[in-house]
Amino acid sequence: MKLKTNVSFMQYLQLMFKLTYQKPMLRVLIGVAVILLLWIIIHHLHITTLPTPIIYQYITLILIAVVQPFIVFITIHSNYHSSNQLRETLDMEITDELIKIRGQSFYMEIMWVQVYRFSELKRWFLIYQNNLSAIIIPKRSLTEEEITRLRSIMAKAEKNQHK
C-alpha cells in the first residue's frame, strides 16, 4: 500500500495537545484548576461561605491554566519547526513486513518487528518507534479501503510481536 501524507502545524498541535492532556497527571492538574476556579467564583458570588482565596490560589490557577499550556505550546512549536521529517510531505509504502518512508531530506525503513507499539485515534494512526517518537499517519490522507488495510497490517504486526 502506498500513501502520501503531510501534517500541518495546526494538525500536529491538536494531536500533541490531545496526547499531552490525556495523561493522568495533567488531568489531575486540570481538576485542581477547575476546583480552584469554582472556589474563586463561588466566593465572589457569595453563594456560600467558603474561605477567602488568597494569592496562592490565584497564582496556582494561573500556572495551571495559562503558563503550563503556553509551555506545552512552545515545546510543540519548537519540535515541529526543528524537524524536517514532520514538515515534509512523506511518501510511504506499507507492507506486511516493513514501512518505507521517503521525504525530501531522508529515507527510512522500519520492520514491523522493530515497532514499539501502535495506536489508532479518531483522526490518526500512530506507529511508535520508541516511547517518544511516532510515525504520524492522518486518516484524512487515506481512503476507507486503505484504513481497513492499515488496520489489518497493524493487527497482524501486533500479533507477531506478542509471539
ABEGO torsion letter per residue (X at the ends): XBBBBBBBAAAAAAAAAAAAAABAAAAAAAAAAAAAAAAAAAAAAGABBBBBBBAAAAAAAAAAAAAAAAAAAAAAAAAAAABAAAABBBBBBBBAABBBBBBAABBBBBBAAABABBBBBAABBBBBABAABBBBBBAAABBAAAAAAAAAAAAAAAAAAAX
